[in-house]
Amino acid sequence: MRYFDVNDDERYREPPDPAQRDFTTVSGEPVKEVYTEEDLERIGFDPERDLGRPGEYPFTRGIHKNLYRGKLWTMRMFSGFGSAEETNARFRYLLDHGETGLSIAFDLPTLYGRDTDDPMAEGEFGKCGVAVSSLADMEILLDGIPLDQITTSMTINGPAAAIWAMYIATAEKRGIPRAKLGGTLQNDILKEFTAQNEYIFPPEPSMKLVTDTIEFATREMPKWNSISVSGYHIREAGATATEELAFTIADGMAYVDAALARGLDIDEFAPRISFFFNCHNDFFEEIAKFRAARRIWARLMREHYGAKNPRSWWLRFHTQTAGCSLTAQEPENNIIRTTIQALAAVLGGTQSLHTNSLDEALALPSDLAVRIALRTQQIIAYESGVANSVDPLAGSYLVETMTTEMEQRVQAILDEIAELGGVLAAIESGYFQRRIADSAYRYEQAIAERRKIVIGVNALRNEEPADIPLLTMDPEGEVRQRQRLARIRRKRDQVEWRASLDALEQAARAGENLMPHLLRAVRAYATLGEITNCLKAVYGEYRPVAVV
C-alpha cells in the first residue's frame, strides 16, 4: 500500500456509515449536489472563449478534431525488472499481446547513475526496473525490437542524457538513423527535487543537462520528445490534483525559459515538449484536470510566450493510473480502481496510457497481472463506446465548472511560485515539499478517520490472504550482469575509453552541449557509473535543504 496504512480496528470490517459520507473530491474540493447554468455564470464561463471545438484553440476539448476516431491512444505498459534479458522477454510478450509502444522502467541504481556492482547498489538490482549499466545492457534490452517502427518512453531523470545516448547508439549500430527514432525521455529533473528525490547533481547543472537534450533533439531528432514534464510522481508523493497540475505547469515553464535562454526558437522546440500525468480515483476531478491542463498550456504558449505554431500550443500527455491508490489488501479490487482511472484518462483525451497491475502494491507485475492491465485498455478502446465521440462530456455543468475552477486554482499557485522567484527558488525554500507533505497528511487523516473510504482497507475489510501469482526474477540475473560489466571493462578499447571520458569532463567544464560527448563515451563502453562520476567531478552532488 502507498500513502496510508490502518490498524486492525473492528470498525474497518463494517460498511461505511452513509451519514458520514464526505462529499468532496479525492483532493478535498467540495462537490455540490446539483450543478446548473448558474454555476457557469458564477465562474465566468464563456463557451466560445473557454470551450471551442475539438482540435481548436484553447484545446479544452482535445488537440485533435477527431481524437480516437482517427487514432487510438498508445497503449504503453511501463515495464522493466531484473536483467536486460528478462525485460526484453517482457517487451516481446507485451508486443505479442497488442501493446503499441514501449515504456522502460529502470532499477534504482540506474536511476541514480550507479553501476550494478557499485557498493551503494547492493541489494537493489532489478527490483523496481531493469538494470542498465552500459551500452551492452541496452543492446540486449532492445534486441529484436523494431526501434524505427515503434516509439519508446524511458522513465529516467538524473542520468537521462547518458541513458538516451545508449539508446541512440544502439539504434545507430543497427543502421537506424537517429532522425528516425521516435519516443520520449522523461528527463524532468525539477520534479525530482520536488517529489521523487532521485537527483544526482545540483539544480542548475541538472537544468543545463536537460537543456542540452532539448537542443540536441531540436537539431537532430525531430520525432523525439526530449522531455516529459511529469506530474505523476508529484501526485504519488501526496499532492492534490490541483497541486499536481500547477507544479507540472510551473516546471514546464521553467524548461521553456531555459531553452529560450539557450537561444532556441520556441516554435522549434515547443511542439516536442510532452507531459505525464497521474489519474487518481475521482472520476470527474481527473477529467477536469486534463481539460484544464490543455487550456492553461495553450494560453501560456500563445499569449505569454508568443508561440506562433499551433502545435506549440498543444499539451500532449501520457497518463498512468495511480499506483498510490492501489492496495495490498484485496488486490483484486485494484482492477476496478484501475479501470475507473483509465476510463477517466480516455475521456480526458490522453495520447498515451499505462494501466497499473493488480499486484502493484505487492510486487512488480506478473505476466497475468500485466496482461489484465493491458486488456483493460483494450476493452475500453474496443467495447465501451467511449472512444466514438470526442470529449463527450463537454457542456456538462459539473465538468465545465470543475475545469474552470481547476484552472483558477492552478493560476493562483503559479502566481505564488512567481512571487517566490520561480521554480528553482521555490525548491530551495522548500515550498513544494511543504505543500505536498501537508496534502499527503490531510489525505492520510481522512482515511484514518473514515471520512474517505477505501474498500477493503478501512471499510468492508476482508482478512483472507490474497491468492494471486507474484513475479519471481531469475536469481542468476545479477551474476550475469556483474560478469558482463567485468568483461566490458576488460575488453574495451582502453585508450578510446579514457579519451572519451576526458573529453566529456573538459566539455562539462567548458559549458558545451554534452550529448555528442556522451555518445562518444557510451560507444567506447564507458559505464553509466563512470560517466556519472565524471560529471560529479565537475558539477558536484546535490544535498537537499531540510524541510520542517
C-alpha positions as CSV (number, residue, x, y, z in Angstrom):
1,M,0.0,0.0,0.0
2,R,1.2,3.5,-0.7
3,Y,0.0,6.6,1.2
4,F,-1.8,5.0,4.1
5,D,-2.0,2.1,6.4
6,V,-4.5,1.3,9.1
7,N,-4.7,-0.8,12.2
8,D,-7.0,-3.7,12.9
9,D,-9.8,-1.6,14.3
10,E,-13.0,-3.6,14.2
11,R,-14.8,-0.7,12.5
12,Y,-12.8,-1.4,9.4
13,R,-14.7,-4.6,8.8
14,E,-18.1,-2.8,8.8
15,P,-19.8,-1.0,5.9
16,P,-19.2,2.8,5.8
17,D,-21.8,4.9,7.6
18,P,-23.9,6.7,5.0
19,A,-24.4,9.6,7.4
20,Q,-20.6,10.3,7.4
21,R,-20.1,10.4,3.7
22,D,-17.7,13.1,2.6
23,F,-19.0,15.0,-0.4
24,T,-15.6,16.2,-1.6
25,T,-13.2,15.1,-4.3
26,V,-10.2,12.9,-3.5
27,S,-8.3,16.2,-3.3
28,G,-10.7,17.6,-0.8
29,E,-12.5,20.1,-3.0
30,P,-16.3,20.4,-2.2
31,V,-18.8,18.9,-4.7
32,K,-22.3,20.4,-5.0
33,E,-25.4,18.3,-5.1
34,V,-26.5,19.8,-8.4
35,Y,-24.7,21.9,-11.0
36,T,-26.7,24.3,-13.2
37,E,-26.2,27.1,-15.7
38,E,-25.9,29.4,-12.7
39,D,-22.6,27.8,-11.8
40,L,-21.2,28.6,-15.2
41,E,-22.3,32.2,-14.8
42,R,-20.7,32.3,-11.4
43,I,-17.3,31.2,-12.7
44,G,-17.5,33.5,-15.8
45,F,-17.6,30.6,-18.2
46,D,-17.6,31.7,-21.9
47,P,-18.2,28.7,-24.2
48,E,-16.6,30.5,-27.2
49,R,-13.5,31.6,-25.3
50,D,-13.1,28.6,-22.9
51,L,-14.5,25.6,-24.8
52,G,-14.5,25.9,-28.5
53,R,-14.3,22.8,-30.7
54,P,-12.0,19.8,-30.6
55,G,-8.7,20.5,-32.4
56,E,-9.1,24.3,-32.0
57,Y,-7.6,26.7,-29.5
58,P,-7.7,26.6,-26.5
59,F,-7.9,22.8,-27.0
60,T,-10.1,22.3,-23.9
61,R,-11.9,19.6,-25.9
62,G,-8.7,18.0,-27.2
63,I,-5.8,18.7,-29.5
64,H,-7.2,16.6,-32.4
65,K,-10.6,17.3,-34.0
66,N,-11.3,13.6,-34.4
67,L,-9.2,12.2,-31.5
68,Y,-9.7,8.4,-31.1
69,R,-11.8,8.1,-34.3
70,G,-8.6,8.9,-36.1
71,K,-6.1,7.1,-33.9
72,L,-6.4,5.3,-30.6
73,W,-4.2,6.3,-27.7
74,T,-0.8,4.5,-27.5
75,M,-1.1,1.5,-25.1
76,R,2.3,1.8,-23.4
77,M,2.8,-0.5,-20.4
78,F,5.6,0.6,-18.0
79,S,7.9,-2.4,-17.9
80,G,11.2,-3.4,-16.5
81,F,12.7,-5.8,-14.0
82,G,15.8,-7.8,-13.3
83,S,18.2,-8.2,-16.1
84,A,18.1,-6.8,-19.6
85,E,17.4,-10.4,-20.9
86,E,14.3,-10.7,-18.6
87,T,12.9,-7.3,-19.6
88,N,13.4,-7.9,-23.3
89,A,11.3,-11.0,-22.9
90,R,8.6,-9.0,-21.2
91,F,8.7,-6.4,-24.0
92,R,8.2,-9.2,-26.6
93,Y,5.3,-10.6,-24.5
94,L,3.5,-7.3,-24.4
95,L,4.0,-6.6,-28.1
96,D,2.6,-10.0,-28.9
97,H,-0.5,-9.2,-26.8
98,G,-1.2,-5.9,-28.5
99,E,0.9,-3.2,-26.8
100,T,1.6,-0.4,-29.2
101,G,4.6,1.3,-27.6
102,L,7.4,0.5,-25.1
103,S,7.9,2.1,-21.7
104,I,11.1,1.3,-19.9
105,A,11.4,1.2,-16.1
106,F,14.9,1.3,-14.7
107,D,16.1,-0.1,-11.4
108,L,17.1,2.2,-8.5
109,P,20.9,2.1,-9.1
110,T,20.4,3.0,-12.7
111,L,18.1,5.9,-11.7
112,Y,20.9,7.2,-9.5
113,G,23.5,6.8,-12.2
114,R,25.3,3.8,-10.5
115,D,26.6,0.6,-11.9
116,T,25.2,-2.7,-10.7
117,D,28.5,-3.6,-9.0
118,D,28.7,-0.3,-7.1
119,P,28.8,-1.0,-3.4
120,M,25.9,1.5,-2.9
121,A,23.8,-0.6,-5.3
122,E,23.9,-3.7,-3.1
123,G,20.6,-5.4,-2.8
124,E,18.8,-3.2,-5.3
125,F,19.4,-5.0,-8.6
126,G,16.4,-5.1,-10.8
127,K,13.8,-4.6,-8.1
128,C,11.9,-1.6,-9.5
129,G,13.0,-1.8,-13.1
130,V,15.7,-3.1,-15.4
131,A,19.4,-2.7,-14.7
132,V,21.3,-0.8,-17.4
133,S,25.0,-0.1,-16.7
134,S,26.4,0.1,-20.2
135,L,25.7,0.1,-23.9
136,A,26.0,-3.7,-23.8
137,D,22.9,-3.9,-21.5
138,M,21.0,-1.5,-23.7
139,E,21.8,-3.7,-26.8
140,I,20.4,-6.8,-25.0
141,L,17.4,-4.9,-23.7
142,L,16.4,-3.8,-27.2
143,D,17.4,-6.9,-29.1
144,G,14.9,-7.7,-31.8
145,I,12.7,-4.7,-31.1
146,P,12.0,-2.6,-34.3
147,L,13.1,0.7,-33.0
148,D,12.3,2.5,-36.3
149,Q,8.7,1.2,-36.1
150,I,7.6,1.8,-32.5
151,T,8.0,4.6,-30.0
152,T,9.8,4.2,-26.7
153,S,9.4,6.0,-23.5
154,M,12.2,6.0,-20.9
155,T,11.4,7.0,-17.3
156,I,14.7,8.3,-16.1
157,N,15.8,11.7,-15.0
158,G,19.2,12.3,-13.2
159,P,21.2,10.3,-15.7
160,A,18.7,10.7,-18.6
161,A,21.1,12.1,-21.1
162,A,23.6,9.2,-20.7
163,I,20.8,6.6,-21.0
164,W,19.4,8.3,-24.0
165,A,22.8,8.3,-25.6
166,M,22.9,4.5,-25.1
167,Y,19.5,4.1,-26.8
168,I,20.6,6.3,-29.8
169,A,24.0,4.4,-30.1
170,T,22.1,1.0,-30.0
171,A,19.9,2.1,-32.9
172,E,22.7,3.6,-34.9
173,K,24.8,0.4,-34.5
174,R,21.9,-1.4,-36.3
175,G,21.9,1.2,-39.1
176,I,18.9,3.2,-37.9
177,P,19.5,6.9,-38.2
178,R,18.7,8.9,-35.1
179,A,16.4,11.2,-37.0
180,K,14.0,8.2,-37.5
181,L,13.8,7.4,-33.8
182,G,10.6,8.3,-32.0
183,G,9.9,8.3,-28.3
184,T,10.0,10.2,-25.1
185,L,12.7,10.8,-22.5
186,Q,11.2,11.7,-19.2
187,N,14.2,13.9,-18.2
188,D,12.2,16.0,-15.8
189,I,14.7,16.8,-13.1
190,L,12.7,19.5,-11.4
191,K,10.1,17.1,-10.1
192,E,12.9,15.0,-8.6
193,F,13.9,17.9,-6.3
194,T,10.2,18.5,-5.6
195,A,8.8,14.9,-5.0
196,Q,10.7,11.8,-6.1
197,N,14.2,12.7,-4.8
198,E,16.2,10.7,-7.5
199,Y,18.5,13.5,-8.3
200,I,22.3,13.5,-8.7
201,F,23.6,16.9,-9.5
202,P,22.5,20.3,-8.1
203,P,19.6,22.1,-9.8
204,E,21.5,24.4,-12.0
205,P,23.8,21.9,-13.8
206,S,20.9,19.5,-13.8
207,M,18.8,22.0,-15.8
208,K,21.8,22.6,-18.1
209,L,21.8,18.9,-18.9
210,V,18.1,18.9,-19.7
211,T,18.6,21.9,-21.9
212,D,21.4,20.1,-23.7
213,T,18.9,17.3,-24.6
214,I,16.2,19.7,-25.7
215,E,18.7,21.5,-28.0
216,F,20.1,18.2,-29.4
217,A,16.6,16.8,-30.1
218,T,15.6,20.0,-31.7
219,R,18.6,19.9,-34.1
220,E,18.9,16.2,-34.8
221,M,15.9,14.1,-33.7
222,P,12.6,15.7,-34.9
223,K,10.5,12.7,-33.8
224,W,11.7,12.6,-30.3
225,N,10.2,14.3,-27.2
226,S,13.3,15.2,-25.2
227,I,11.3,15.9,-22.1
228,S,8.1,14.7,-20.5
229,V,7.1,17.1,-17.8
230,S,5.8,14.9,-15.1
231,G,3.1,15.5,-12.5
232,Y,2.8,11.7,-11.9
233,H,5.4,11.5,-9.1
234,I,4.2,14.7,-7.6
235,R,0.8,13.2,-7.1
236,E,2.2,9.9,-5.9
237,A,4.1,11.9,-3.2
238,G,0.8,13.2,-1.9
239,A,-0.1,16.3,-3.8
240,T,-3.7,17.2,-4.7
241,A,-4.9,17.2,-8.3
242,T,-4.6,21.0,-8.4
243,E,-1.1,20.9,-7.0
244,E,0.0,18.2,-9.4
245,L,-1.2,20.3,-12.4
246,A,0.1,23.6,-11.0
247,F,3.6,22.3,-10.2
248,T,3.8,20.5,-13.5
249,I,2.9,23.6,-15.5
250,A,5.4,25.6,-13.5
251,D,8.1,23.1,-14.2
252,G,7.2,23.2,-17.9
253,M,7.5,26.9,-17.9
254,A,11.0,26.7,-16.3
255,Y,12.1,24.3,-19.1
256,V,10.8,26.6,-21.8
257,D,12.6,29.6,-20.2
258,A,15.8,27.6,-20.1
259,A,15.6,26.6,-23.8
260,L,14.8,30.2,-24.7
261,A,17.8,31.4,-22.7
262,R,19.9,28.9,-24.7
263,G,18.8,30.8,-27.9
264,L,16.3,28.2,-29.3
265,D,13.3,29.4,-31.1
266,I,10.1,28.5,-29.2
267,D,8.4,27.1,-32.3
268,E,11.3,24.8,-33.0
269,F,11.3,23.0,-29.6
270,A,7.9,23.6,-28.0
271,P,6.0,21.1,-30.2
272,R,8.1,18.3,-28.8
273,I,7.5,19.0,-25.2
274,S,5.2,16.4,-23.7
275,F,3.6,15.9,-20.3
276,F,2.9,13.0,-18.0
277,F,0.0,12.9,-15.5
278,N,-1.4,10.7,-12.8
279,C,-5.0,9.6,-12.9
280,H,-6.5,9.0,-9.4
281,N,-9.9,7.7,-8.3
282,D,-12.0,10.8,-8.5
283,F,-13.5,10.4,-12.0
284,F,-14.7,13.9,-12.7
285,E,-11.9,15.7,-11.0
286,E,-9.4,13.9,-13.1
287,I,-11.2,14.6,-16.4
288,A,-11.4,18.3,-15.4
289,K,-7.7,18.3,-14.6
290,F,-6.8,17.1,-18.1
291,R,-9.1,19.5,-19.8
292,A,-7.8,22.4,-17.7
293,A,-4.2,21.4,-18.4
294,R,-4.7,21.8,-22.2
295,R,-6.3,25.1,-21.8
296,I,-3.8,26.6,-19.4
297,W,-0.8,25.4,-21.6
298,A,-2.3,26.7,-24.8
299,R,-2.9,30.1,-23.3
300,L,0.6,30.3,-21.8
301,M,2.3,29.3,-25.1
302,R,0.3,31.6,-27.3
303,E,-0.3,34.6,-25.0
304,H,2.7,34.6,-22.6
305,Y,5.4,33.1,-24.8
306,G,4.2,34.3,-28.2
307,A,4.4,30.9,-30.0
308,K,3.0,31.1,-33.5
309,N,2.9,27.4,-34.5
310,P,-0.4,25.9,-33.3
311,R,1.4,22.7,-32.5
312,S,3.4,24.7,-29.9
313,W,0.1,25.4,-28.1
314,W,-0.7,21.7,-27.8
315,L,-0.4,19.9,-24.4
316,R,0.3,16.3,-25.4
317,F,0.3,13.9,-22.5
318,H,0.8,10.3,-21.3
319,T,-1.3,9.1,-18.3
320,Q,-0.5,6.4,-15.8
321,T,-3.2,5.2,-13.4
322,A,-2.5,6.0,-9.8
323,G,-0.2,3.5,-8.1
324,C,-0.7,5.3,-4.8
325,S,-4.4,4.4,-4.9
326,L,-3.8,0.7,-5.1
327,T,-3.8,-1.5,-2.0
328,A,-2.1,-4.6,-0.8
329,Q,-5.4,-5.7,0.9
330,E,-7.7,-7.4,-1.6
331,P,-5.5,-6.7,-4.6
332,E,-8.3,-7.8,-7.0
333,N,-10.1,-4.6,-6.1
334,N,-7.2,-2.8,-7.9
335,I,-8.6,-4.0,-11.3
336,I,-11.7,-1.9,-10.7
337,R,-9.8,1.1,-9.5
338,T,-7.5,1.0,-12.5
339,T,-10.5,0.7,-14.9
340,I,-12.1,3.8,-13.5
341,Q,-8.9,5.7,-13.7
342,A,-8.2,4.5,-17.3
343,L,-11.7,5.5,-18.3
344,A,-11.2,9.0,-16.9
345,A,-7.9,9.3,-18.8
346,V,-9.5,8.3,-22.1
347,L,-12.5,10.7,-21.5
348,G,-9.9,13.4,-20.6
349,G,-8.2,12.9,-24.0
350,T,-4.9,11.3,-23.2
351,Q,-2.5,10.5,-26.1
352,S,-0.9,7.5,-24.3
353,L,-1.8,5.3,-21.3
354,H,-0.3,2.9,-18.9
355,T,-2.6,0.9,-16.6
356,N,-1.2,-0.4,-13.4
357,S,-1.4,-4.0,-12.5
358,L,-3.5,-5.5,-9.7
359,D,-0.3,-6.6,-7.8
360,E,1.2,-3.1,-7.8
361,A,1.3,-2.8,-4.0
362,L,2.9,-6.3,-3.6
363,A,5.5,-6.8,-6.4
364,L,6.5,-6.0,-9.9
365,P,3.7,-7.2,-12.2
366,S,3.4,-10.9,-13.2
367,D,2.6,-11.9,-16.7
368,L,-1.0,-12.5,-15.7
369,A,-1.4,-9.1,-13.9
370,V,0.2,-7.1,-16.8
371,R,-2.0,-8.9,-19.3
372,I,-5.1,-8.0,-17.4
373,A,-3.9,-4.4,-17.2
374,L,-3.4,-4.2,-20.9
375,R,-6.7,-5.9,-21.6
376,T,-8.4,-3.2,-19.5
377,Q,-7.3,-0.6,-22.1
378,Q,-8.2,-2.8,-25.0
379,I,-11.8,-3.4,-23.7
380,I,-12.2,0.4,-23.1
381,A,-11.0,1.0,-26.6
382,Y,-13.0,-1.6,-28.5
383,E,-16.0,-2.4,-26.4
384,S,-17.1,0.5,-24.2
385,G,-18.0,3.0,-27.0
386,V,-16.3,5.9,-25.1
387,A,-13.8,6.4,-28.0
388,N,-16.5,7.0,-30.6
389,S,-17.0,10.7,-29.8
390,V,-14.6,13.5,-28.9
391,D,-15.0,15.0,-25.4
392,P,-18.5,13.6,-24.9
393,L,-18.7,15.4,-21.5
394,A,-18.3,18.9,-23.0
395,G,-21.1,21.2,-21.9
396,S,-21.7,19.3,-18.6
397,Y,-22.4,21.8,-15.9
398,L,-20.3,19.8,-13.4
399,V,-17.4,19.2,-15.8
400,E,-17.1,22.7,-17.1
401,T,-17.4,24.2,-13.6
402,M,-14.7,21.8,-12.3
403,T,-12.5,22.5,-15.3
404,T,-12.6,26.3,-14.8
405,E,-12.3,26.2,-11.1
406,M,-9.2,23.9,-11.5
407,E,-7.7,26.5,-13.9
408,Q,-8.3,29.3,-11.4
409,R,-6.8,27.4,-8.5
410,V,-3.8,26.5,-10.7
411,Q,-3.3,30.1,-11.7
412,A,-3.2,31.1,-8.0
413,I,-0.5,28.6,-7.3
414,L,1.5,29.7,-10.4
415,D,1.3,33.3,-9.0
416,E,2.7,32.1,-5.7
417,I,5.6,30.4,-7.3
418,A,6.4,33.5,-9.4
419,E,6.4,35.7,-6.3
420,L,8.9,33.3,-4.7
421,G,11.2,33.9,-7.7
422,G,10.4,30.9,-9.8
423,V,10.7,27.1,-9.6
424,L,14.4,26.9,-8.5
425,A,13.9,29.4,-5.8
426,A,10.7,27.6,-4.6
427,I,12.6,24.3,-4.5
428,E,15.4,25.8,-2.4
429,S,12.9,27.4,0.0
430,G,11.1,24.0,0.5
431,Y,7.8,25.4,-0.8
432,F,6.9,22.4,-2.9
433,Q,7.9,19.9,-0.3
434,R,5.9,21.5,2.4
435,R,2.7,21.7,0.3
436,I,3.0,18.1,-0.8
437,A,3.7,16.9,2.8
438,D,0.7,18.9,4.1
439,S,-1.6,17.5,1.4
440,A,-0.4,13.9,2.0
441,Y,-1.0,14.2,5.7
442,R,-4.6,15.5,5.2
443,Y,-5.4,12.6,2.9
444,E,-4.0,10.1,5.4
445,Q,-6.0,11.6,8.2
446,A,-9.2,11.4,6.1
447,I,-8.5,7.7,5.5
448,A,-7.8,7.0,9.2
449,E,-10.9,8.9,10.3
450,R,-13.0,7.2,7.6
451,R,-14.0,10.5,6.0
452,K,-12.6,8.9,2.9
453,I,-13.4,5.3,2.3
454,V,-11.1,2.7,0.7
455,I,-12.9,-0.5,0.2
456,G,-11.1,-3.5,1.8
457,V,-8.9,-1.2,3.8
458,N,-10.9,1.0,6.2
459,A,-14.3,-0.5,5.3
460,L,-15.6,-3.9,4.4
461,R,-12.1,-5.3,5.2
462,N,-11.5,-8.9,4.5
463,E,-8.7,-10.6,6.3
464,E,-8.4,-13.5,3.9
465,P,-4.9,-13.6,2.3
466,A,-4.5,-12.7,-1.4
467,D,-4.2,-15.7,-3.7
468,I,-2.5,-14.2,-6.8
469,P,0.7,-15.2,-8.5
470,L,3.7,-12.9,-7.9
471,L,6.6,-12.3,-10.2
472,T,9.8,-14.1,-9.4
473,M,13.1,-13.0,-11.0
474,D,16.0,-15.0,-12.3
475,P,18.3,-15.3,-9.3
476,E,21.3,-15.5,-11.7
477,G,20.5,-12.3,-13.4
478,E,22.7,-10.1,-11.2
479,V,25.6,-12.6,-11.5
480,R,25.4,-12.3,-15.3
481,Q,25.1,-8.6,-15.1
482,R,28.3,-8.3,-12.9
483,Q,30.1,-10.7,-15.2
484,R,29.2,-8.7,-18.3
485,L,30.4,-5.4,-16.6
486,A,33.7,-7.0,-15.8
487,R,34.1,-8.4,-19.3
488,I,33.3,-5.0,-20.8
489,R,35.9,-3.2,-18.7
490,R,38.5,-5.8,-19.6
491,K,37.9,-5.9,-23.4
492,R,37.0,-2.3,-24.3
493,D,39.5,0.0,-26.1
494,Q,41.2,1.5,-23.1
495,V,42.7,4.4,-25.0
496,E,39.4,5.5,-26.5
497,W,37.5,4.9,-23.2
498,R,39.9,7.2,-21.3
499,A,39.9,9.8,-24.1
500,S,36.1,9.9,-24.3
501,L,35.7,10.5,-20.5
502,D,38.5,13.1,-20.5
503,A,36.7,14.9,-23.4
504,L,33.4,14.7,-21.5
505,E,34.8,16.3,-18.4
506,Q,36.5,19.0,-20.4
507,A,33.2,19.8,-22.3
508,A,31.4,19.9,-19.0
509,R,33.8,22.4,-17.6
510,A,33.6,24.5,-20.8
511,G,29.8,24.5,-20.7
512,E,29.4,22.8,-24.0
513,N,26.4,20.7,-25.1
514,L,27.3,17.3,-23.7
515,M,25.2,15.0,-26.0
516,P,28.0,14.5,-28.6
517,H,30.5,13.7,-25.9
518,L,28.1,11.3,-24.1
519,L,27.5,9.5,-27.4
520,R,31.3,9.1,-27.8
521,A,31.6,7.8,-24.2
522,V,28.9,5.2,-24.4
523,R,30.2,3.9,-27.8
524,A,33.5,3.4,-26.0
525,Y,31.6,1.4,-23.4
526,A,32.1,3.8,-20.6
527,T,29.7,2.6,-17.9
528,L,26.9,4.7,-16.5
529,G,28.6,4.9,-13.2
530,E,31.8,6.1,-14.8
531,I,30.0,8.8,-16.8
532,T,28.1,9.9,-13.6
533,N,31.3,10.1,-11.6
534,C,33.0,12.1,-14.3
535,L,30.2,14.7,-14.2
536,K,30.1,14.7,-10.4
537,A,33.8,15.8,-10.5
538,V,32.6,19.0,-12.4
539,Y,29.1,19.6,-11.0
540,G,29.2,18.1,-7.5
541,E,26.3,16.3,-5.8
542,Y,23.0,17.8,-4.5
543,R,22.3,17.9,-0.8
544,P,18.7,19.0,-0.1
545,V,17.7,21.5,2.5
546,A,15.8,20.2,5.5
547,V,12.1,21.0,5.3
548,V,10.1,21.2,8.5
